[in-house]
């Protein structure tokens, strides 16, 4: 026990020789001010807000994100609203739409990406043509298979990922 007491005493005396009370109080004040500012630091909370306000069933064609959709829903084929099923890869090119979220009455930019690499899923076919344009504006046309540049051009299904608010 004397060994530990001696070590603490020696350490405390060494700190007392090197550090004045004024500098210790200044550092303590800086730490307390810094700790008080931590809650106001900018933190991206959009993912939590987005999932809280995401109404509807993503396996149904009337789901709000599918306003410009044409294809098989990846949510019915082993994927999710924003991720391709295993064994497929997301296309490098996409078409976009702007859909109204009924939960917050805001318009969101939706990226519709085809998932490529396997044969057609064949489940949950949806064809919503809101905002579709003729082929002369291909980025807004949903009738094209968008598997360009993929190693395998076989279309499997389509996802609808939120890019941000419109």
TAWO-V803775 format. One record per residue. N is the residue number from 0. RES is the residue in one small letter. SS is DSSP state (H for helix, E for strand, C for the rest). PHI is phi in whole degrees, -180 to 180 (none if undefined). D_FIRST is the distance of its C-alpha to the first C-alpha in whole Angstrom. Layout:
n,res,ss,phi,d_first
N,RES,SS,PHI,D_FIRST
N,RES,SS,PHI,D_FIRST
//
This chain:
n,res,ss,phi,d_first
0,x,C,none,0
1,x,H,-62,4
2,x,H,-65,5
3,x,H,-67,5
4,x,H,-60,6
5,x,H,-64,9
6,x,H,-65,10
7,x,H,-64,11
8,x,H,-64,12
9,x,H,-62,14
10,x,H,-64,16
11,x,H,-64,17
12,x,H,-65,18
13,x,H,-65,20
14,x,H,-65,21
15,x,H,-63,23
16,x,H,-71,25
17,x,H,-91,26
18,x,C,-122,27
19,x,C,-85,29
20,x,H,-64,29
21,x,H,-63,32
22,x,H,-69,32
23,x,H,-64,29
24,x,H,-67,31
25,x,H,-64,34
26,x,H,-66,32
27,x,H,-62,30
28,x,H,-63,34
29,x,H,-61,35
30,x,H,-62,33
31,x,H,-67,34
32,x,H,-66,38
33,x,H,-62,37
34,x,H,-65,36
35,x,H,-71,39
36,x,H,-86,41
37,x,H,-57,40
38,x,H,-65,42
39,x,H,-97,45
40,x,C,-66,45
41,x,C,-70,48
42,x,C,-130,47
43,x,C,-75,50
44,x,C,-107,51
45,x,H,-67,54
46,x,H,-64,53
47,x,H,-67,52
48,x,H,-67,55
49,x,H,-67,57
50,x,H,-71,56
51,x,H,-70,56
52,x,C,-114,60
53,x,C,-125,61
54,x,C,-78,64
55,x,C,103,66
56,x,C,-106,66
57,x,C,-69,66
58,x,C,-99,68
59,x,C,-116,71
60,x,C,-67,73
61,x,C,-88,73
62,x,C,-61,70
63,x,H,-58,70
64,x,H,-72,68
65,x,H,-96,71
66,x,C,-68,74
67,x,C,-120,75
68,x,C,-89,74
69,x,E,-151,77
70,x,E,149,75
71,x,E,-90,73
72,x,E,-75,70
73,x,H,-66,67
74,x,H,-66,65
75,x,H,-95,68
76,x,C,-116,67
77,x,C,101,64
78,x,C,-109,62
79,x,C,-130,61
80,x,C,-63,63
81,x,C,-124,61
82,x,C,-134,60
83,x,C,-71,63
84,x,C,-65,63
85,x,C,-59,61
86,x,C,91,64
87,x,C,-119,65
88,x,E,-130,65
89,x,E,-73,65
90,x,C,-71,68
91,x,C,-81,68
92,x,C,-111,71
93,x,C,-151,71
94,x,E,-117,73
95,x,E,-124,72
96,x,E,-145,73
97,x,E,-121,72
98,x,E,-120,71
99,x,E,-89,71
100,x,E,-86,67
101,x,C,-68,69
102,x,C,-71,65
103,x,C,-121,65
104,x,C,58,68
105,x,E,-113,67
106,x,E,-91,69
107,x,E,-122,67
108,x,E,-84,68
109,x,E,-111,68
110,x,E,-99,68
111,x,E,-98,69
112,x,E,-114,68
113,x,E,-79,70
114,x,E,-100,68
115,x,E,-120,70
116,x,C,120,70
117,x,C,-136,71
118,x,C,-66,74
119,x,C,-53,75
120,x,C,-67,73
121,x,C,83,76
122,x,C,-114,74
123,x,C,56,74
124,x,E,-76,76
125,x,E,-127,76
126,x,E,-141,79
127,x,C,-108,78
128,x,C,-109,80
129,x,C,-64,79
130,x,C,82,79
131,x,C,-69,81
132,x,C,-117,83
133,x,C,-61,85
134,x,H,-64,84
135,x,H,-68,85
136,x,H,-122,82
137,x,H,-61,80
138,x,H,-65,76
139,x,H,-113,77
140,x,C,-108,79
141,x,C,-101,78
142,x,C,-92,81
143,x,C,-98,79
144,x,C,-78,77
145,x,C,-97,74
146,x,C,-91,73
147,x,C,-61,74
148,x,C,82,72
149,x,C,-79,70
150,x,C,-67,70
151,x,C,-130,72
152,x,C,-83,75
153,x,C,-72,75
154,x,E,-82,74
155,x,E,-114,72
156,x,E,-163,71
157,x,E,-133,70
158,x,E,-109,67
159,x,E,-132,67
160,x,E,-90,63
161,x,E,-78,63
162,x,E,-93,63
163,x,E,160,63
164,x,E,-80,65
165,x,C,-86,68
//
